[in-house]
Amino acid sequence: MAVQNENTALTTPLSITGKAEELDRELPGQLATFTESIAKTGSNLDELKTQHAAAVKALEAENKKKLDDKKKGERFQDGEHPTESESCGRVQGRQTGVR
């Protein structure tokens, strides 16, 4: 029994009709073309899986960075001071009072 979500094009039984001479002449080429298209489908699926995994990984990294930045901001608002590494690269404007 076939699963309802399966692609029927890939599960349809092969049915061949024709004269023996026609089959001898045309069938090998048609089978080669069909086999090649199935192989490409599998290759495309592997490529899509790889691209999807990379996109998910990039999105997770971006979300982690946003969450880390948000946590740092909340901590500084609560009165804590940034560590040297956290404030590195930040420009802090100070007025000296010198005229």
Phi and psi restraints in degrees (range 20) as a CNS / XPLOR table:
assign (resid 1 and name C) (resid 2 and name N)
       (resid 2 and name CA) (resid 2 and name C) 1.0 -82.7 20.0 2
assign (resid 2 and name N) (resid 2 and name CA)
       (resid 2 and name C) (resid 3 and name N) 1.0 145.6 20.0 2
assign (resid 2 and name C) (resid 3 and name N)
       (resid 3 and name CA) (resid 3 and name C) 1.0 -72.1 20.0 2
assign (resid 3 and name N) (resid 3 and name CA)
       (resid 3 and name C) (resid 4 and name N) 1.0 141.9 20.0 2
assign (resid 3 and name C) (resid 4 and name N)
       (resid 4 and name CA) (resid 4 and name C) 1.0 -63.6 20.0 2
assign (resid 4 and name N) (resid 4 and name CA)
       (resid 4 and name C) (resid 5 and name N) 1.0 -30.1 20.0 2
assign (resid 4 and name C) (resid 5 and name N)
       (resid 5 and name CA) (resid 5 and name C) 1.0 -84.7 20.0 2
assign (resid 5 and name N) (resid 5 and name CA)
       (resid 5 and name C) (resid 6 and name N) 1.0 -4.1 20.0 2
assign (resid 5 and name C) (resid 6 and name N)
       (resid 6 and name CA) (resid 6 and name C) 1.0 -68.0 20.0 2
assign (resid 6 and name N) (resid 6 and name CA)
       (resid 6 and name C) (resid 7 and name N) 1.0 149.6 20.0 2
assign (resid 6 and name C) (resid 7 and name N)
       (resid 7 and name CA) (resid 7 and name C) 1.0 -76.4 20.0 2
assign (resid 7 and name N) (resid 7 and name CA)
       (resid 7 and name C) (resid 8 and name N) 1.0 117.1 20.0 2
assign (resid 7 and name C) (resid 8 and name N)
       (resid 8 and name CA) (resid 8 and name C) 1.0 -66.5 20.0 2
assign (resid 8 and name N) (resid 8 and name CA)
       (resid 8 and name C) (resid 9 and name N) 1.0 -23.8 20.0 2
assign (resid 8 and name C) (resid 9 and name N)
       (resid 9 and name CA) (resid 9 and name C) 1.0 -65.7 20.0 2
assign (resid 9 and name N) (resid 9 and name CA)
       (resid 9 and name C) (resid 10 and name N) 1.0 -29.4 20.0 2
assign (resid 9 and name C) (resid 10 and name N)
       (resid 10 and name CA) (resid 10 and name C) 1.0 -91.6 20.0 2
assign (resid 10 and name N) (resid 10 and name CA)
       (resid 10 and name C) (resid 11 and name N) 1.0 -9.7 20.0 2
assign (resid 10 and name C) (resid 11 and name N)
       (resid 11 and name CA) (resid 11 and name C) 1.0 -115.5 20.0 2
assign (resid 11 and name N) (resid 11 and name CA)
       (resid 11 and name C) (resid 12 and name N) 1.0 1.7 20.0 2
assign (resid 11 and name C) (resid 12 and name N)
       (resid 12 and name CA) (resid 12 and name C) 1.0 -74.6 20.0 2
assign (resid 12 and name N) (resid 12 and name CA)
       (resid 12 and name C) (resid 13 and name N) 1.0 128.5 20.0 2
assign (resid 12 and name C) (resid 13 and name N)
       (resid 13 and name CA) (resid 13 and name C) 1.0 -63.2 20.0 2
assign (resid 13 and name N) (resid 13 and name CA)
       (resid 13 and name C) (resid 14 and name N) 1.0 149.2 20.0 2
assign (resid 13 and name C) (resid 14 and name N)
       (resid 14 and name CA) (resid 14 and name C) 1.0 -77.8 20.0 2
assign (resid 14 and name N) (resid 14 and name CA)
       (resid 14 and name C) (resid 15 and name N) 1.0 129.1 20.0 2
assign (resid 14 and name C) (resid 15 and name N)
       (resid 15 and name CA) (resid 15 and name C) 1.0 -127.3 20.0 2
assign (resid 15 and name N) (resid 15 and name CA)
       (resid 15 and name C) (resid 16 and name N) 1.0 127.3 20.0 2
assign (resid 15 and name C) (resid 16 and name N)
       (resid 16 and name CA) (resid 16 and name C) 1.0 -123.1 20.0 2
assign (resid 16 and name N) (resid 16 and name CA)
       (resid 16 and name C) (resid 17 and name N) 1.0 132.2 20.0 2
assign (resid 16 and name C) (resid 17 and name N)
       (resid 17 and name CA) (resid 17 and name C) 1.0 -133.2 20.0 2
assign (resid 17 and name N) (resid 17 and name CA)
       (resid 17 and name C) (resid 18 and name N) 1.0 148.1 20.0 2
assign (resid 17 and name C) (resid 18 and name N)
       (resid 18 and name CA) (resid 18 and name C) 1.0 147.4 20.0 2
assign (resid 18 and name N) (resid 18 and name CA)
       (resid 18 and name C) (resid 19 and name N) 1.0 172.6 20.0 2
assign (resid 18 and name C) (resid 19 and name N)
       (resid 19 and name CA) (resid 19 and name C) 1.0 -75.4 20.0 2
assign (resid 19 and name N) (resid 19 and name CA)
       (resid 19 and name C) (resid 20 and name N) 1.0 154.5 20.0 2
assign (resid 19 and name C) (resid 20 and name N)
       (resid 20 and name CA) (resid 20 and name C) 1.0 -56.6 20.0 2
assign (resid 20 and name N) (resid 20 and name CA)
       (resid 20 and name C) (resid 21 and name N) 1.0 -40.9 20.0 2
assign (resid 20 and name C) (resid 21 and name N)
       (resid 21 and name CA) (resid 21 and name C) 1.0 -64.6 20.0 2
assign (resid 21 and name N) (resid 21 and name CA)
       (resid 21 and name C) (resid 22 and name N) 1.0 -40.4 20.0 2
assign (resid 21 and name C) (resid 22 and name N)
       (resid 22 and name CA) (resid 22 and name C) 1.0 -65.0 20.0 2
assign (resid 22 and name N) (resid 22 and name CA)
       (resid 22 and name C) (resid 23 and name N) 1.0 -44.1 20.0 2
assign (resid 22 and name C) (resid 23 and name N)
       (resid 23 and name CA) (resid 23 and name C) 1.0 -64.3 20.0 2
assign (resid 23 and name N) (resid 23 and name CA)
       (resid 23 and name C) (resid 24 and name N) 1.0 -42.5 20.0 2
assign (resid 23 and name C) (resid 24 and name N)
       (resid 24 and name CA) (resid 24 and name C) 1.0 -61.0 20.0 2
assign (resid 24 and name N) (resid 24 and name CA)
       (resid 24 and name C) (resid 25 and name N) 1.0 -36.6 20.0 2
assign (resid 24 and name C) (resid 25 and name N)
       (resid 25 and name CA) (resid 25 and name C) 1.0 -81.1 20.0 2
assign (resid 25 and name N) (resid 25 and name CA)
       (resid 25 and name C) (resid 26 and name N) 1.0 -43.4 20.0 2
assign (resid 25 and name C) (resid 26 and name N)
       (resid 26 and name CA) (resid 26 and name C) 1.0 -102.1 20.0 2
assign (resid 26 and name N) (resid 26 and name CA)
       (resid 26 and name C) (resid 27 and name N) 1.0 -27.2 20.0 2
assign (resid 26 and name C) (resid 27 and name N)
       (resid 27 and name CA) (resid 27 and name C) 1.0 -62.0 20.0 2
assign (resid 27 and name N) (resid 27 and name CA)
       (resid 27 and name C) (resid 28 and name N) 1.0 -45.1 20.0 2
assign (resid 27 and name C) (resid 28 and name N)
       (resid 28 and name CA) (resid 28 and name C) 1.0 -57.4 20.0 2
assign (resid 28 and name N) (resid 28 and name CA)
       (resid 28 and name C) (resid 29 and name N) 1.0 -42.8 20.0 2
assign (resid 28 and name C) (resid 29 and name N)
       (resid 29 and name CA) (resid 29 and name C) 1.0 -65.8 20.0 2
assign (resid 29 and name N) (resid 29 and name CA)
       (resid 29 and name C) (resid 30 and name N) 1.0 -41.1 20.0 2
assign (resid 29 and name C) (resid 30 and name N)
       (resid 30 and name CA) (resid 30 and name C) 1.0 -67.1 20.0 2
assign (resid 30 and name N) (resid 30 and name CA)
       (resid 30 and name C) (resid 31 and name N) 1.0 -40.1 20.0 2
assign (resid 30 and name C) (resid 31 and name N)
       (resid 31 and name CA) (resid 31 and name C) 1.0 -65.4 20.0 2
assign (resid 31 and name N) (resid 31 and name CA)
       (resid 31 and name C) (resid 32 and name N) 1.0 -39.8 20.0 2
assign (resid 31 and name C) (resid 32 and name N)
       (resid 32 and name CA) (resid 32 and name C) 1.0 -63.0 20.0 2
assign (resid 32 and name N) (resid 32 and name CA)
       (resid 32 and name C) (resid 33 and name N) 1.0 -43.5 20.0 2
assign (resid 32 and name C) (resid 33 and name N)
       (resid 33 and name CA) (resid 33 and name C) 1.0 -63.6 20.0 2
assign (resid 33 and name N) (resid 33 and name CA)
       (resid 33 and name C) (resid 34 and name N) 1.0 -43.5 20.0 2
assign (resid 33 and name C) (resid 34 and name N)
       (resid 34 and name CA) (resid 34 and name C) 1.0 -63.6 20.0 2
assign (resid 34 and name N) (resid 34 and name CA)
       (resid 34 and name C) (resid 35 and name N) 1.0 -45.9 20.0 2
assign (resid 34 and name C) (resid 35 and name N)
       (resid 35 and name CA) (resid 35 and name C) 1.0 -62.3 20.0 2
assign (resid 35 and name N) (resid 35 and name CA)
       (resid 35 and name C) (resid 36 and name N) 1.0 -40.7 20.0 2
assign (resid 35 and name C) (resid 36 and name N)
       (resid 36 and name CA) (resid 36 and name C) 1.0 -62.8 20.0 2
assign (resid 36 and name N) (resid 36 and name CA)
       (resid 36 and name C) (resid 37 and name N) 1.0 -41.2 20.0 2
assign (resid 36 and name C) (resid 37 and name N)
       (resid 37 and name CA) (resid 37 and name C) 1.0 -66.7 20.0 2
assign (resid 37 and name N) (resid 37 and name CA)
       (resid 37 and name C) (resid 38 and name N) 1.0 -36.3 20.0 2
assign (resid 37 and name C) (resid 38 and name N)
       (resid 38 and name CA) (resid 38 and name C) 1.0 -67.5 20.0 2
assign (resid 38 and name N) (resid 38 and name CA)
       (resid 38 and name C) (resid 39 and name N) 1.0 -41.9 20.0 2
assign (resid 38 and name C) (resid 39 and name N)
       (resid 39 and name CA) (resid 39 and name C) 1.0 -62.4 20.0 2
assign (resid 39 and name N) (resid 39 and name CA)
       (resid 39 and name C) (resid 40 and name N) 1.0 -41.4 20.0 2
assign (resid 39 and name C) (resid 40 and name N)
       (resid 40 and name CA) (resid 40 and name C) 1.0 -64.0 20.0 2
assign (resid 40 and name N) (resid 40 and name CA)
       (resid 40 and name C) (resid 41 and name N) 1.0 -37.7 20.0 2
assign (resid 40 and name C) (resid 41 and name N)
       (resid 41 and name CA) (resid 41 and name C) 1.0 -60.8 20.0 2
assign (resid 41 and name N) (resid 41 and name CA)
       (resid 41 and name C) (resid 42 and name N) 1.0 -45.4 20.0 2
assign (resid 41 and name C) (resid 42 and name N)
       (resid 42 and name CA) (resid 42 and name C) 1.0 -63.1 20.0 2
assign (resid 42 and name N) (resid 42 and name CA)
       (resid 42 and name C) (resid 43 and name N) 1.0 -40.0 20.0 2
assign (resid 42 and name C) (resid 43 and name N)
       (resid 43 and name CA) (resid 43 and name C) 1.0 -65.4 20.0 2
assign (resid 43 and name N) (resid 43 and name CA)
       (resid 43 and name C) (resid 44 and name N) 1.0 -42.4 20.0 2
assign (resid 43 and name C) (resid 44 and name N)
       (resid 44 and name CA) (resid 44 and name C) 1.0 -62.7 20.0 2
assign (resid 44 and name N) (resid 44 and name CA)
       (resid 44 and name C) (resid 45 and name N) 1.0 -39.5 20.0 2
assign (resid 44 and name C) (resid 45 and name N)
       (resid 45 and name CA) (resid 45 and name C) 1.0 -63.9 20.0 2
assign (resid 45 and name N) (resid 45 and name CA)
       (resid 45 and name C) (resid 46 and name N) 1.0 -41.7 20.0 2
assign (resid 45 and name C) (resid 46 and name N)
       (resid 46 and name CA) (resid 46 and name C) 1.0 -62.3 20.0 2
assign (resid 46 and name N) (resid 46 and name CA)
       (resid 46 and name C) (resid 47 and name N) 1.0 -42.4 20.0 2
assign (resid 46 and name C) (resid 47 and name N)
       (resid 47 and name CA) (resid 47 and name C) 1.0 -64.4 20.0 2
assign (resid 47 and name N) (resid 47 and name CA)
       (resid 47 and name C) (resid 48 and name N) 1.0 -42.4 20.0 2
assign (resid 47 and name C) (resid 48 and name N)
       (resid 48 and name CA) (resid 48 and name C) 1.0 -64.4 20.0 2
assign (resid 48 and name N) (resid 48 and name CA)
       (resid 48 and name C) (resid 49 and name N) 1.0 -39.8 20.0 2
assign (resid 48 and name C) (resid 49 and name N)
       (resid 49 and name CA) (resid 49 and name C) 1.0 -62.1 20.0 2
assign (resid 49 and name N) (resid 49 and name CA)
       (resid 49 and name C) (resid 50 and name N) 1.0 -42.4 20.0 2
assign (resid 49 and name C) (resid 50 and name N)
       (resid 50 and name CA) (resid 50 and name C) 1.0 -64.0 20.0 2
assign (resid 50 and name N) (resid 50 and name CA)
       (resid 50 and name C) (resid 51 and name N) 1.0 -45.2 20.0 2
assign (resid 50 and name C) (resid 51 and name N)
       (resid 51 and name CA) (resid 51 and name C) 1.0 -64.3 20.0 2
assign (resid 51 and name N) (resid 51 and name CA)
       (resid 51 and name C) (resid 52 and name N) 1.0 -40.2 20.0 2
assign (resid 51 and name C) (resid 52 and name N)
       (resid 52 and name CA) (resid 52 and name C) 1.0 -64.0 20.0 2
assign (resid 52 and name N) (resid 52 and name CA)
       (resid 52 and name C) (resid 53 and name N) 1.0 -44.5 20.0 2
assign (resid 52 and name C) (resid 53 and name N)
       (resid 53 and name CA) (resid 53 and name C) 1.0 -61.6 20.0 2
assign (resid 53 and name N) (resid 53 and name CA)
       (resid 53 and name C) (resid 54 and name N) 1.0 -40.9 20.0 2
assign (resid 53 and name C) (resid 54 and name N)
       (resid 54 and name CA) (resid 54 and name C) 1.0 -65.5 20.0 2
assign (resid 54 and name N) (resid 54 and name CA)
       (resid 54 and name C) (resid 55 and name N) 1.0 -40.9 20.0 2
assign (resid 54 and name C) (resid 55 and name N)
       (resid 55 and name CA) (resid 55 and name C) 1.0 -65.7 20.0 2
assign (resid 55 and name N) (resid 55 and name CA)
       (resid 55 and name C) (resid 56 and name N) 1.0 -41.2 20.0 2
assign (resid 55 and name C) (resid 56 and name N)
       (resid 56 and name CA) (resid 56 and name C) 1.0 -63.6 20.0 2
assign (resid 56 and name N) (resid 56 and name CA)
       (resid 56 and name C) (resid 57 and name N) 1.0 -43.5 20.0 2
assign (resid 56 and name C) (resid 57 and name N)
       (resid 57 and name CA) (resid 57 and name C) 1.0 -61.7 20.0 2
assign (resid 57 and name N) (resid 57 and name CA)
       (resid 57 and name C) (resid 58 and name N) 1.0 -43.6 20.0 2
assign (resid 57 and name C) (resid 58 and name N)
       (resid 58 and name CA) (resid 58 and name C) 1.0 -64.3 20.0 2
assign (resid 58 and name N) (resid 58 and name CA)
       (resid 58 and name C) (resid 59 and name N) 1.0 -41.1 20.0 2
assign (resid 58 and name C) (resid 59 and name N)
       (resid 59 and name CA) (resid 59 and name C) 1.0 -65.7 20.0 2
assign (resid 59 and name N) (resid 59 and name CA)
       (resid 59 and name C) (resid 60 and name N) 1.0 -41.8 20.0 2
assign (resid 59 and name C) (resid 60 and name N)
       (resid 60 and name CA) (resid 60 and name C) 1.0 -63.2 20.0 2
assign (resid 60 and name N) (resid 60 and name CA)
       (resid 60 and name C) (resid 61 and name N) 1.0 -40.7 20.0 2
assign (resid 60 and name C) (resid 61 and name N)
       (resid 61 and name CA) (resid 61 and name C) 1.0 -64.2 20.0 2
assign (resid 61 and name N) (resid 61 and name CA)
       (resid 61 and name C) (resid 62 and name N) 1.0 -41.6 20.0 2
assign (resid 61 and name C) (resid 62 and name N)
       (resid 62 and name CA) (resid 62 and name C) 1.0 -64.4 20.0 2
assign (resid 62 and name N) (resid 62 and name CA)
       (resid 62 and name C) (resid 63 and name N) 1.0 -43.8 20.0 2
assign (resid 62 and name C) (resid 63 and name N)
       (resid 63 and name CA) (resid 63 and name C) 1.0 -64.9 20.0 2
assign (resid 63 and name N) (resid 63 and name CA)
       (resid 63 and name C) (resid 64 and name N) 1.0 -37.8 20.0 2
assign (resid 63 and name C) (resid 64 and name N)
       (resid 64 and name CA) (resid 64 and name C) 1.0 -64.6 20.0 2
assign (resid 64 and name N) (resid 64 and name CA)
       (resid 64 and name C) (resid 65 and name N) 1.0 -42.1 20.0 2
assign (resid 64 and name C) (resid 65 and name N)
       (resid 65 and name CA) (resid 65 and name C) 1.0 -63.4 20.0 2
assign (resid 65 and name N) (resid 65 and name CA)
       (resid 65 and name C) (resid 66 and name N) 1.0 -43.4 20.0 2
assign (resid 65 and name C) (resid 66 and name N)
       (resid 66 and name CA) (resid 66 and name C) 1.0 -62.4 20.0 2
assign (resid 66 and name N) (resid 66 and name CA)
       (resid 66 and name C) (resid 67 and name N) 1.0 -41.7 20.0 2
assign (resid 66 and name C) (resid 67 and name N)
       (resid 67 and name CA) (resid 67 and name C) 1.0 -65.9 20.0 2
assign (resid 67 and name N) (resid 67 and name CA)
       (resid 67 and name C) (resid 68 and name N) 1.0 -42.6 20.0 2
assign (resid 67 and name C) (resid 68 and name N)
       (resid 68 and name CA) (resid 68 and name C) 1.0 -62.3 20.0 2
assign (resid 68 and name N) (resid 68 and name CA)
       (resid 68 and name C) (resid 69 and name N) 1.0 -42.9 20.0 2
assign (resid 68 and name C) (resid 69 and name N)
       (resid 69 and name CA) (resid 69 and name C) 1.0 -63.1 20.0 2
assign (resid 69 and name N) (resid 69 and name CA)
       (resid 69 and name C) (resid 70 and name N) 1.0 -39.4 20.0 2
assign (resid 69 and name C) (resid 70 and name N)
       (resid 70 and name CA) (resid 70 and name C) 1.0 -66.5 20.0 2
assign (resid 70 and name N) (resid 70 and name CA)
       (resid 70 and name C) (resid 71 and name N) 1.0 -41.8 20.0 2
assign (resid 70 and name C) (resid 71 and name N)
       (resid 71 and name CA) (resid 71 and name C) 1.0 -63.7 20.0 2
assign (resid 71 and name N) (resid 71 and name CA)
       (resid 71 and name C) (resid 72 and name N) 1.0 -40.2 20.0 2
assign (resid 71 and name C) (resid 72 and name N)
       (resid 72 and name CA) (resid 72 and name C) 1.0 -62.2 20.0 2
assign (resid 72 and name N) (resid 72 and name CA)
       (resid 72 and name C) (resid 73 and name N) 1.0 -44.0 20.0 2
assign (resid 72 and name C) (resid 73 and name N)
       (resid 73 and name CA) (resid 73 and name C) 1.0 -62.8 20.0 2
assign (resid 73 and name N) (resid 73 and name CA)
       (resid 73 and name C) (resid 74 and name N) 1.0 -41.0 20.0 2
assign (resid 73 and name C) (resid 74 and name N)
       (resid 74 and name CA) (resid 74 and name C) 1.0 -66.3 20.0 2
assign (resid 74 and name N) (resid 74 and name CA)
       (resid 74 and name C) (resid 75 and name N) 1.0 -39.0 20.0 2
assign (resid 74 and name C) (resid 75 and name N)
       (resid 75 and name CA) (resid 75 and name C) 1.0 -65.9 20.0 2
assign (resid 75 and name N) (resid 75 and name CA)
       (resid 75 and name C) (resid 76 and name N) 1.0 -40.6 20.0 2
assign (resid 75 and name C) (resid 76 and name N)
       (resid 76 and name CA) (resid 76 and name C) 1.0 -70.4 20.0 2
assign (resid 76 and name N) (resid 76 and name CA)
       (resid 76 and name C) (resid 77 and name N) 1.0 -30.7 20.0 2
assign (resid 76 and name C) (resid 77 and name N)
       (resid 77 and name CA) (resid 77 and name C) 1.0 -71.0 20.0 2
assign (resid 77 and name N) (resid 77 and name CA)
       (resid 77 and name C) (resid 78 and name N) 1.0 -25.7 20.0 2
assign (resid 77 and name C) (resid 78 and name N)
       (resid 78 and name CA) (resid 78 and name C) 1.0 -80.8 20.0 2
assign (resid 78 and name N) (resid 78 and name CA)
       (resid 78 and name C) (resid 79 and name N) 1.0 5.0 20.0 2
assign (resid 78 and name C) (resid 79 and name N)
       (resid 79 and name CA) (resid 79 and name C) 1.0 103.2 20.0 2
assign (resid 79 and name N) (resid 79 and name CA)
       (resid 79 and name C) (resid 80 and name N) 1.0 -8.7 20.0 2
assign (resid 79 and name C) (resid 80 and name N)
       (resid 80 and name CA) (resid 80 and name C) 1.0 -74.8 20.0 2
assign (resid 80 and name N) (resid 80 and name CA)
       (resid 80 and name C) (resid 81 and name N) 1.0 154.1 20.0 2
assign (resid 80 and name C) (resid 81 and name N)
       (resid 81 and name CA) (resid 81 and name C) 1.0 -102.9 20.0 2
assign (resid 81 and name N) (resid 81 and name CA)
       (resid 81 and name C) (resid 82 and name N) 1.0 147.2 20.0 2
assign (resid 81 and name C) (resid 82 and name N)
       (resid 82 and name CA) (resid 82 and name C) 1.0 -68.2 20.0 2
assign (resid 82 and name N) (resid 82 and name CA)
       (resid 82 and name C) (resid 83 and name N) 1.0 148.0 20.0 2
assign (resid 82 and name C) (resid 83 and name N)
       (resid 83 and name CA) (resid 83 and name C) 1.0 -72.1 20.0 2
assign (resid 83 and name N) (resid 83 and name CA)
       (resid 83 and name C) (resid 84 and name N) 1.0 169.9 20.0 2
assign (resid 83 and name C) (resid 84 and name N)
       (resid 84 and name CA) (resid 84 and name C) 1.0 -58.9 20.0 2
assign (resid 84 and name N) (resid 84 and name CA)
       (resid 84 and name C) (resid 85 and name N) 1.0 -41.7 20.0 2
assign (resid 84 and name C) (resid 85 and name N)
       (resid 85 and name CA) (resid 85 and name C) 1.0 -69.8 20.0 2
assign (resid 85 and name N) (resid 85 and name CA)
       (resid 85 and name C) (resid 86 and name N) 1.0 -31.3 20.0 2
assign (resid 85 and name C) (resid 86 and name N)
       (resid 86 and name CA) (resid 86 and name C) 1.0 -73.6 20.0 2
assign (resid 86 and name N) (resid 86 and name CA)
       (resid 86 and name C) (resid 87 and name N) 1.0 -32.5 20.0 2
assign (resid 86 and name C) (resid 87 and name N)
       (resid 87 and name CA) (resid 87 and name C) 1.0 -90.7 20.0 2
assign (resid 87 and name N) (resid 87 and name CA)
       (resid 87 and name C) (resid 88 and name N) 1.0 -6.7 20.0 2
assign (resid 87 and name C) (resid 88 and name N)
       (resid 88 and name CA) (resid 88 and name C) 1.0 -58.1 20.0 2
assign (resid 88 and name N) (resid 88 and name CA)
       (resid 88 and name C) (resid 89 and name N) 1.0 132.2 20.0 2
assign (resid 88 and name C) (resid 89 and name N)
       (resid 89 and name CA) (resid 89 and name C) 1.0 89.0 20.0 2
assign (resid 89 and name N) (resid 89 and name CA)
       (resid 89 and name C) (resid 90 and name N) 1.0 -12.2 20.0 2
assign (resid 89 and name C) (resid 90 and name N)
       (resid 90 and name CA) (resid 90 and name C) 1.0 -86.5 20.0 2
assign (resid 90 and name N) (resid 90 and name CA)
       (resid 90 and name C) (resid 91 and name N) 1.0 134.8 20.0 2
assign (resid 90 and name C) (resid 91 and name N)
       (resid 91 and name CA) (resid 91 and name C) 1.0 -93.1 20.0 2
assign (resid 91 and name N) (resid 91 and name CA)
       (resid 91 and name C) (resid 92 and name N) 1.0 121.0 20.0 2
assign (resid 91 and name C) (resid 92 and name N)
       (resid 92 and name CA) (resid 92 and name C) 1.0 -109.8 20.0 2
assign (resid 92 and name N) (resid 92 and name CA)
       (resid 92 and name C) (resid 93 and name N) 1.0 116.5 20.0 2
assign (resid 92 and name C) (resid 93 and name N)
       (resid 93 and name CA) (resid 93 and name C) 1.0 -82.6 20.0 2
assign (resid 93 and name N) (resid 93 and name CA)
       (resid 93 and name C) (resid 94 and name N) 1.0 128.2 20.0 2
assign (resid 93 and name C) (resid 94 and name N)
       (resid 94 and name CA) (resid 94 and name C) 1.0 -130.3 20.0 2
assign (resid 94 and name N) (resid 94 and name CA)
       (resid 94 and name C) (resid 95 and name N) 1.0 141.4 20.0 2
assign (resid 94 and name C) (resid 95 and name N)
       (resid 95 and name CA) (resid 95 and name C) 1.0 -100.8 20.0 2
assign (resid 95 and name N) (resid 95 and name CA)
       (resid 95 and name C) (resid 96 and name N) 1.0 132.4 20.0 2
assign (resid 95 and name C) (resid 96 and name N)
       (resid 96 and name CA) (resid 96 and name C) 1.0 -91.8 20.0 2
assign (resid 96 and name N) (resid 96 and name CA)
       (resid 96 and name C) (resid 97 and name N) 1.0 -17.0 20.0 2
assign (resid 96 and name C) (resid 97 and name N)
       (resid 97 and name CA) (resid 97 and name C) 1.0 85.1 20.0 2
assign (resid 97 and name N) (resid 97 and name CA)
       (resid 97 and name C) (resid 98 and name N) 1.0 -1.9 20.0 2
assign (resid 97 and name C) (resid 98 and name N)
       (resid 98 and name CA) (resid 98 and name C) 1.0 -82.2 20.0 2
assign (resid 98 and name N) (resid 98 and name CA)
       (resid 98 and name C) (resid 99 and name N) 1.0 135.1 20.0 2
